[in-house]
Amino acid sequence: MHEYLLSLLIWLPIAAGVVVLLLGERNIVAGRWLSLIATLVTLALCVPLWRDFNTHTAAYQFVQKAAWIPRLHAYYALGVDGISMPLIVLTALMTVPVVIAAWDVIKVRPAQYYASFLIMEGLMIGVFSATDALLFYFFWEAMLIPMFLIIGIWGGPRRVYATIKFFLYTFLGSVFMLAALIYMYLKCGSYSISAFQALPLTLTEQRWIFAAFLIAFAVKIPMWPVHTWLPDAHVEAPTGGSVILAAIMLKMGGYGFLRFALPIVPDACRQLYFLIVVLSLIAVVYIGFVALVQQDMKKLIAYSSIAHMGFVTLGIFLVYAILTSTGTTHGAGMGMDGAMVQMVSHGLVSGALFLCVGVLYDRMHTRQISDYGGVVNTMPVFAGFMVLFALANTGLPGTSGFVGEFLVILASFKANFWYTALAALTLILAACYTLWLVKRVVFGPVGNDRVAKLTDLNGREFLILGTLAAVVLLVGIWPAPLLKVMGPSIQHLVHQATATKIPA
């Protein structure tokens, strides 16, 4: 079974999505249950994946390889290591609440809605599982189509503008990556990612390839200044679209840097790392101030996501700052560990916050902060969950948000004091905009008659938020299993990232 486990994770939800689509709106009850069962089975398949994963090697595991396009030497090649494993599990986990959250809410074309998310789940797992670059690119681009439909069909009033902007930004960025992949294929005769990582490249070649990767992955994260598509997409997307966008799709940019940029063009990364560090710190600080003035709850959380993903890119490229500062790579893996934990944590916390906004929107049909106030008086259970996720968003010790940020700040201290000072400033800014949001929405006297008539969480909503709260606390209190899975792969990546590939 292990040989086909990754294929099952990819194609089971896609197949279920096609069946739900064929069942159509007339059989929506069956479609809903099939969607839920498919996502739960996909999540259950992650149990043997995690249980049988060897935490003592950096090699790909659960490998599968079959001929795909023989003429181009492209293979249907899958594998998982300590970097992709947590992101696959996160994808499977976060798709379940999206399906449950839409149960009674989506009235327009619900079968197509569920099918879009199921197909997208399989494609996203494919991105994290592919060990062939052409297969990776296929999944990377195909995943845009369901999200394009989700925002464009079930989004808000400006959904067409938001979805076209989202598609153009992400698609055009990816074209540069494809050009780089084709160039390396012509040099080594294979699309294997491992072959690309072993390919000697001159510094000039590396700079051009790094520029292509930077454009593709910076847009996806998104980094400042190519971040403007994200707030529009979040505001117009339905709740489920916002959850998957924040929890999974943004992580693909960080994953791309770890899988492609650092091991394939390490010399260019070492020469240009300062550019990424500066852009990351701008995102951390400037976007934090932008979040402070937002009046729409979704927009505030969207800008918060950009700031938190700045921590991810900072943690990834600190390996070069530490090497430049100390002359050794001792402690360099800590920044990458922090970046990975931050990606997982942000996926959980931001996804939960968007679900909280969705709970309020389903009742009030407004996301404006000024329309609320005193929600704790009528929805005390919901208020407890929202406060917990808000505190996790600020990096409170004991929650998952603390672990990743703490590791990145520790690593930045080894590199440069000013990196640490600016990175730590985001903790203050995050506390400001997140707690101000909570103060205006949750606490105080009841804001108006509509708030006074709100009802607390139903069983379905309690199950979703309760499960995510438990996972956020578990990762915050006991991050060791996550760090253990990532350990060998991160250490191997540090070695790859600091070894020259310039031909002698």
C-alpha positions as CSV (number, residue, x, y, z in Angstrom):
1,M,0.0,0.0,0.0
2,H,2.9,2.4,0.8
3,E,4.0,2.5,-2.8
4,Y,0.6,3.9,-3.8
5,L,-0.2,5.9,-0.7
6,L,0.7,9.3,-2.2
7,S,-1.3,8.5,-5.4
8,L,-4.3,7.7,-3.2
9,L,-4.0,11.0,-1.4
10,I,-3.9,12.8,-4.7
11,W,-6.5,11.0,-6.8
12,L,-9.1,9.9,-4.2
13,P,-10.4,13.5,-3.5
14,I,-10.1,14.3,-7.2
15,A,-12.2,11.2,-8.1
16,A,-14.7,12.0,-5.4
17,G,-15.0,15.6,-6.7
18,V,-15.8,14.3,-10.2
19,V,-18.5,11.9,-8.7
20,V,-20.0,14.8,-6.7
21,L,-20.1,16.9,-9.9
22,L,-21.8,14.0,-11.8
23,L,-24.4,13.6,-8.9
24,G,-25.3,17.3,-9.4
25,E,-27.6,19.5,-7.5
26,R,-30.5,17.0,-7.5
27,N,-28.5,14.6,-5.3
28,I,-26.8,17.2,-3.2
29,V,-27.4,15.3,0.1
30,A,-25.4,12.4,-1.2
31,G,-22.9,14.8,-2.7
32,R,-22.4,16.5,0.7
33,W,-21.8,13.2,2.5
34,L,-19.5,11.9,-0.2
35,S,-17.5,15.1,0.0
36,L,-17.2,14.8,3.8
37,I,-16.3,11.0,3.7
38,A,-13.7,11.7,0.9
39,T,-12.0,14.4,2.9
40,L,-12.1,12.3,6.1
41,V,-10.6,9.2,4.3
42,T,-7.9,11.4,2.8
43,L,-7.0,12.7,6.3
44,A,-7.1,9.1,7.6
45,L,-4.6,8.1,4.9
46,C,-2.2,10.6,6.4
47,V,-2.0,8.5,9.6
48,P,0.0,5.6,8.0
49,L,2.0,8.3,6.1
50,W,3.0,10.0,9.4
51,R,3.3,6.7,11.4
52,D,5.6,4.9,9.0
53,F,7.7,7.9,8.0
54,N,11.4,7.3,8.8
55,T,12.6,10.4,10.8
56,H,16.3,9.4,10.5
57,T,16.8,10.1,6.8
58,A,16.4,13.0,4.4
59,A,15.7,10.8,1.5
60,Y,12.4,10.7,-0.3
61,Q,10.0,8.1,1.1
62,F,6.8,6.4,-0.2
63,V,8.4,6.8,-3.7
64,Q,6.4,6.0,-6.8
65,K,7.7,6.4,-10.4
66,A,6.0,5.6,-13.7
67,A,6.5,6.8,-17.3
68,W,4.4,9.9,-18.0
69,I,5.8,11.7,-21.1
70,P,8.7,9.4,-22.1
71,R,9.8,11.6,-25.0
72,L,10.5,14.5,-22.6
73,H,11.9,12.2,-19.9
74,A,9.1,13.3,-17.6
75,Y,7.8,10.9,-15.1
76,Y,4.9,10.5,-12.8
77,A,7.3,10.6,-9.8
78,L,6.1,11.1,-6.2
79,G,7.9,11.1,-2.9
80,V,7.7,12.8,0.5
81,D,10.4,14.1,2.9
82,G,10.4,16.0,6.1
83,I,9.6,19.3,4.3
84,S,6.6,18.2,2.3
85,M,5.1,15.8,4.9
86,P,3.7,18.5,7.4
87,L,2.3,20.4,4.4
88,I,0.5,17.4,3.0
89,V,-1.1,16.6,6.4
90,L,-2.0,20.3,6.8
91,T,-3.8,20.2,3.4
92,A,-5.7,17.1,4.3
93,L,-6.7,18.5,7.7
94,M,-7.8,22.0,6.6
95,T,-10.1,20.7,3.8
96,V,-12.3,18.9,6.3
97,P,-13.6,22.0,8.1
98,V,-14.1,23.7,4.7
99,V,-16.5,21.0,3.7
100,I,-18.3,21.0,7.0
101,A,-18.5,24.8,7.2
102,A,-20.4,24.9,3.8
103,W,-23.0,22.3,4.9
104,D,-26.0,24.6,5.2
105,V,-24.5,27.8,3.9
106,I,-23.8,27.3,0.2
107,K,-27.1,27.5,-1.6
108,V,-26.0,28.2,-5.1
109,R,-24.5,25.3,-7.1
110,P,-23.4,23.4,-3.9
111,A,-22.3,20.3,-5.9
112,Q,-19.9,22.3,-8.0
113,Y,-18.6,24.1,-4.8
114,Y,-17.8,20.8,-3.1
115,A,-16.3,19.3,-6.3
116,S,-14.0,22.4,-6.7
117,F,-12.6,22.0,-3.2
118,L,-12.1,18.2,-3.5
119,I,-10.3,18.5,-6.8
120,M,-8.2,21.3,-5.5
121,E,-7.2,19.3,-2.4
122,G,-5.8,16.5,-4.6
123,L,-3.9,19.0,-6.8
124,M,-2.4,20.7,-3.8
125,I,-1.2,17.4,-2.3
126,G,0.2,16.7,-5.8
127,V,2.3,20.0,-5.5
128,F,3.9,18.8,-2.3
129,S,4.4,15.2,-3.5
130,A,5.8,15.7,-7.0
131,T,9.5,14.9,-7.4
132,D,9.4,15.6,-11.1
133,A,9.6,19.3,-11.9
134,L,7.2,19.0,-14.9
135,L,4.6,17.1,-12.8
136,F,5.1,19.7,-10.1
137,Y,4.4,22.5,-12.6
138,F,1.3,20.7,-13.8
139,F,-0.2,20.4,-10.3
140,W,1.0,24.0,-9.5
141,E,-0.9,25.5,-12.4
142,A,-4.0,23.2,-12.4
143,M,-4.7,24.1,-8.8
144,L,-5.4,27.7,-9.9
145,I,-8.5,26.6,-11.9
146,P,-10.7,25.5,-9.0
147,M,-9.7,28.5,-6.9
148,F,-10.5,30.8,-9.9
149,L,-14.0,29.2,-10.0
150,I,-14.5,29.4,-6.3
151,I,-13.8,33.1,-6.1
152,G,-15.5,33.9,-9.4
153,I,-18.7,32.0,-8.7
154,W,-19.3,32.1,-5.0
155,G,-17.4,35.3,-4.2
156,G,-18.6,38.8,-3.2
157,P,-19.7,41.8,-5.3
158,R,-16.2,42.4,-6.9
159,R,-15.5,38.7,-7.4
160,V,-14.7,39.0,-11.1
161,Y,-12.1,41.7,-10.6
162,A,-10.5,39.8,-7.7
163,T,-10.4,36.4,-9.4
164,I,-8.9,37.8,-12.6
165,K,-6.3,39.7,-10.6
166,F,-5.5,36.6,-8.6
167,F,-5.2,34.4,-11.7
168,L,-3.1,36.9,-13.7
169,Y,-0.6,37.5,-10.8
170,T,-0.1,33.9,-10.0
171,F,-0.1,32.6,-13.6
172,L,2.2,35.2,-15.0
173,G,4.7,34.6,-12.1
174,S,4.7,30.9,-12.8
175,V,5.6,31.4,-16.5
176,F,9.0,32.5,-15.4
177,M,9.5,29.4,-13.3
178,L,8.5,27.2,-16.3
179,A,11.2,29.0,-18.4
180,A,13.8,28.2,-15.7
181,L,12.7,24.5,-15.5
182,I,12.9,24.1,-19.3
183,Y,16.4,25.7,-19.3
184,M,17.6,23.2,-16.7
185,Y,16.0,20.3,-18.5
186,L,17.9,21.2,-21.7
187,K,21.1,21.2,-19.7
188,C,20.7,17.9,-17.8
189,G,18.1,16.0,-19.9
190,S,15.8,15.2,-17.1
191,Y,13.0,16.9,-15.2
192,S,13.9,15.2,-11.9
193,I,14.1,17.8,-9.1
194,S,17.0,15.8,-7.6
195,A,18.8,16.1,-11.0
196,F,18.2,19.8,-11.0
197,Q,19.7,20.0,-7.5
198,A,22.8,18.2,-8.6
199,L,23.3,20.3,-11.8
200,P,26.4,22.5,-11.9
201,L,25.5,26.1,-12.9
202,T,27.6,29.2,-13.3
203,L,26.8,32.2,-11.2
204,T,25.3,34.1,-14.1
205,E,23.0,31.1,-14.8
206,Q,22.1,30.9,-11.1
207,R,21.2,34.5,-11.0
208,W,18.7,34.3,-13.9
209,I,17.2,31.1,-12.5
210,F,16.9,32.7,-9.0
211,A,15.2,35.7,-10.5
212,A,12.6,33.4,-12.2
213,F,12.0,31.4,-9.0
214,L,11.8,34.7,-7.0
215,I,9.0,36.1,-9.3
216,A,7.0,32.8,-9.2
217,F,7.3,32.2,-5.4
218,A,7.2,35.8,-4.2
219,V,3.8,36.3,-5.9
220,K,2.5,33.1,-4.3
221,I,3.6,33.8,-0.7
222,P,2.9,36.8,-1.4
223,M,5.9,39.1,-0.6
224,W,5.9,42.9,-0.7
225,P,5.4,44.6,-3.2
226,V,3.6,41.8,-5.3
227,H,1.0,41.2,-2.5
228,T,-1.8,43.4,-3.6
229,W,-3.9,40.5,-5.2
230,L,-4.2,38.7,-1.8
231,P,-6.5,41.2,0.2
232,D,-8.8,41.5,-2.8
233,A,-9.0,37.7,-3.3
234,H,-9.6,37.2,0.5
235,V,-12.3,39.8,0.8
236,E,-14.2,38.5,-2.3
237,A,-13.7,34.8,-1.7
238,P,-16.3,32.7,0.2
239,T,-15.2,31.5,3.6
240,G,-13.9,28.2,2.4
241,G,-11.9,29.9,-0.4
242,S,-10.3,32.2,2.2
243,V,-9.4,29.3,4.5
244,I,-7.7,27.3,1.7
245,L,-6.0,30.4,0.2
246,A,-4.5,31.3,3.6
247,A,-3.9,27.9,5.0
248,I,-2.4,26.1,2.0
249,M,-1.9,28.1,-1.1
250,L,0.4,30.8,0.4
251,K,2.6,28.0,1.8
252,M,3.4,26.9,-1.7
253,G,5.6,29.9,-2.2
254,G,7.7,29.0,0.9
255,Y,7.8,25.4,-0.2
256,G,9.1,26.5,-3.6
257,F,12.0,28.4,-2.1
258,L,12.9,25.4,0.1
259,R,12.5,22.8,-2.6
260,F,13.9,24.7,-5.6
261,A,15.7,28.0,-4.9
262,L,18.0,27.1,-2.1
263,P,19.2,23.7,-3.3
264,I,19.3,24.5,-7.0
265,V,20.9,28.0,-7.0
266,P,22.7,28.2,-3.7
267,D,25.4,30.6,-4.9
268,A,22.9,33.1,-6.2
269,C,20.8,32.8,-3.0
270,R,23.9,33.5,-1.0
271,Q,24.8,36.6,-3.1
272,L,21.2,38.0,-3.1
273,Y,19.9,36.8,0.3
274,F,20.0,40.4,1.6
275,L,17.3,41.4,-0.9
276,I,14.9,38.7,0.4
277,V,15.7,39.6,4.0
278,V,14.9,43.3,3.3
279,L,11.6,42.4,1.5
280,S,10.7,40.1,4.4
281,L,11.3,42.7,7.0
282,I,9.3,45.3,5.0
283,A,6.4,42.8,4.9
284,V,6.7,42.1,8.6
285,V,6.8,45.8,9.7
286,Y,5.0,47.9,7.0
287,I,2.2,45.4,6.4
288,G,1.6,45.3,10.1
289,F,0.9,49.0,10.1
290,V,-1.4,48.6,7.1
291,A,-3.4,45.9,9.0
292,L,-3.9,48.4,11.9
293,V,-6.1,50.7,9.8
294,Q,-8.4,48.0,8.2
295,Q,-12.1,48.2,8.8
296,D,-13.0,44.8,7.2
297,M,-12.3,41.8,9.3
298,K,-11.2,39.6,6.3
299,K,-8.9,42.3,5.0
300,L,-7.2,42.7,8.4
301,I,-6.6,39.0,8.6
302,A,-5.4,39.0,5.0
303,Y,-2.8,41.6,5.7
304,S,-1.9,39.8,8.9
305,S,-1.1,36.7,6.7
306,I,1.3,38.7,4.5
307,A,3.1,39.9,7.7
308,H,3.3,36.4,9.1
309,M,4.6,34.9,5.8
310,G,7.3,37.5,5.9
311,F,8.6,35.6,8.9
312,V,8.7,32.5,6.8
313,T,10.9,34.0,4.0
314,L,13.1,35.6,6.7
315,G,13.6,32.3,8.4
316,I,14.4,30.5,5.2
317,F,17.1,32.9,4.0
318,L,18.7,33.5,7.5
319,V,21.0,30.6,6.7
320,Y,23.0,32.9,4.5
321,A,22.9,35.8,7.0
322,I,24.2,33.5,9.7
323,L,26.9,32.1,7.4
324,T,28.0,35.6,6.5
325,S,28.0,36.8,10.1
326,T,29.6,33.8,11.9
327,G,31.4,31.9,9.1
328,T,29.6,28.7,10.1
329,T,26.1,27.2,9.6
330,H,25.7,26.4,13.3
331,G,22.2,27.4,14.2
332,A,21.2,28.0,10.5
333,G,18.7,25.1,10.6
334,M,16.8,26.9,13.4
335,G,15.6,29.6,11.0
336,M,14.3,27.0,8.5
337,D,12.7,25.0,11.4
338,G,11.0,28.2,12.5
339,A,9.8,28.9,8.9
340,M,8.3,25.4,8.6
341,V,6.6,25.6,11.9
342,Q,5.3,29.1,11.1
343,M,3.8,27.8,7.8
344,V,2.0,25.0,9.6
345,S,0.9,27.3,12.5
346,H,-0.3,30.1,10.2
347,G,-2.3,27.5,8.2
348,L,-4.1,26.5,11.3
349,V,-4.6,29.9,12.9
350,S,-5.4,32.0,9.8
351,G,-7.8,29.3,8.6
352,A,-9.5,29.3,12.0
353,L,-9.8,33.1,12.0
354,F,-11.4,33.1,8.6
355,L,-13.8,30.4,9.8
356,C,-14.7,32.7,12.8
357,V,-15.3,35.6,10.4
358,G,-17.5,33.2,8.4
359,V,-19.6,32.3,11.5
360,L,-20.3,36.0,12.1
361,Y,-20.9,36.7,8.4
362,D,-23.5,33.9,8.1
363,R,-25.5,35.5,10.9
364,M,-25.0,39.2,10.2
365,H,-24.0,39.4,6.5
366,T,-21.4,42.0,7.2
367,R,-17.7,42.0,7.8
368,Q,-17.3,45.6,8.9
369,I,-15.8,45.8,12.3
370,S,-17.9,48.8,13.2
371,D,-21.1,46.7,12.7
372,Y,-20.2,44.6,15.7
373,G,-19.4,45.0,19.4
374,G,-20.2,43.0,22.5
375,V,-20.5,39.6,20.7
376,V,-19.3,37.9,23.9
377,N,-22.6,38.8,25.5
378,T,-24.6,36.8,23.0
379,M,-22.0,34.3,21.7
380,P,-19.8,33.4,24.7
381,V,-18.5,30.1,23.4
382,F,-17.7,31.6,20.0
383,A,-16.0,34.5,21.7
384,G,-13.8,32.1,23.6
385,F,-12.6,30.4,20.4
386,M,-12.0,33.7,18.6
387,V,-10.0,35.1,21.5
388,L,-7.9,31.9,21.5
389,F,-7.1,32.1,17.8
390,A,-6.5,35.8,18.0
391,L,-3.9,35.2,20.8
392,A,-2.3,32.5,18.7
393,N,-2.1,35.0,15.9
394,T,-0.1,37.3,18.2
395,G,2.4,34.5,19.0
396,L,1.2,33.8,22.6
397,P,3.4,31.1,24.3
398,G,1.5,27.8,24.5
399,T,0.0,28.3,21.1
400,S,1.4,27.2,17.7
401,G,2.0,30.8,16.8
402,F,4.7,31.2,19.3
403,V,7.0,28.3,18.3
404,G,7.8,29.3,14.7
405,E,8.2,33.0,15.5
406,F,10.4,32.3,18.5
407,L,12.7,30.0,16.4
408,V,13.0,32.6,13.6
409,I,13.8,35.4,16.1
410,L,16.4,33.2,17.8
411,A,18.0,32.5,14.5
412,S,17.9,36.1,13.4
413,F,19.8,37.0,16.6
414,K,22.7,34.9,15.5
415,A,22.8,36.8,12.2
416,N,22.2,40.4,13.1
417,F,20.7,42.3,16.0
418,W,18.8,44.7,13.8
419,Y,17.1,41.8,12.0
420,T,15.9,40.6,15.4
421,A,14.7,44.0,16.5
422,L,12.6,44.5,13.4
423,A,11.3,41.0,13.4
424,A,10.3,41.2,17.0
425,L,8.5,44.5,16.2
426,T,5.9,42.4,14.4
427,L,4.9,40.7,17.7
428,I,4.0,44.2,19.0
429,L,2.1,45.1,15.8
430,A,0.4,41.7,15.6
431,A,-0.8,42.2,19.2
432,C,-2.0,45.7,18.4
433,Y,-4.1,44.9,15.3
434,T,-5.4,41.5,16.5
435,L,-6.3,42.6,20.0
436,W,-7.9,45.8,18.7
437,L,-10.0,43.6,16.4
438,V,-11.1,41.5,19.3
439,K,-11.8,44.5,21.5
440,R,-14.1,46.1,18.9
441,V,-15.9,42.9,17.8
442,V,-16.0,40.7,20.8
443,F,-15.9,42.8,23.9
444,G,-17.7,45.9,25.2
445,P,-21.4,46.5,25.4
446,V,-23.7,45.0,22.8
447,G,-23.2,47.1,19.7
448,N,-26.7,47.0,18.2
449,D,-30.0,45.1,18.0
450,R,-28.7,42.7,15.4
451,V,-25.8,41.7,17.7
452,A,-28.3,41.3,20.5
453,K,-30.2,38.7,18.5
454,L,-27.1,36.5,17.6
455,T,-27.2,32.9,18.5
456,D,-24.1,31.0,19.7
457,L,-22.3,28.2,17.9
458,N,-24.2,25.2,16.7
459,G,-22.8,21.7,16.9
460,R,-21.2,21.8,13.4
461,E,-19.4,25.1,14.1
462,F,-18.3,24.0,17.6
463,L,-16.8,20.8,16.1
464,I,-14.8,22.7,13.5
465,L,-13.4,25.4,15.8
466,G,-12.9,23.0,18.7
467,T,-10.8,20.6,16.6
468,L,-8.7,23.5,15.3
469,A,-8.3,24.9,18.8
470,A,-7.0,21.5,20.0
471,V,-4.5,21.3,17.2
472,V,-3.2,24.9,17.7
473,L,-2.7,24.1,21.4
474,L,-1.1,20.7,20.8
475,V,1.5,22.2,18.3
476,G,2.2,25.0,20.7
477,I,2.7,22.8,23.8
478,W,4.3,19.8,22.1
479,P,6.0,20.8,18.8
480,A,8.6,18.0,19.2
481,P,7.0,15.5,16.8
482,L,6.8,18.1,14.1
483,L,10.4,19.2,14.5
484,K,11.5,15.5,14.6
485,V,9.9,14.8,11.2
486,M,11.5,17.9,9.7
487,G,15.0,17.5,11.3
488,P,17.0,15.4,8.8
489,S,15.5,17.1,5.7
490,I,16.3,20.6,7.1
491,Q,19.9,19.6,8.0
492,H,20.3,18.2,4.5
493,L,18.9,21.4,3.0
494,V,21.3,23.5,5.0
495,H,24.1,21.5,3.5
496,Q,22.7,21.9,0.0
497,A,22.1,25.6,0.5
498,T,25.7,26.3,1.6
499,A,27.6,24.1,-0.9
500,T,28.7,25.8,-4.1
501,K,27.5,24.6,-7.5
502,I,29.7,26.7,-9.6
503,P,31.8,24.5,-12.0
504,A,35.5,24.3,-11.0
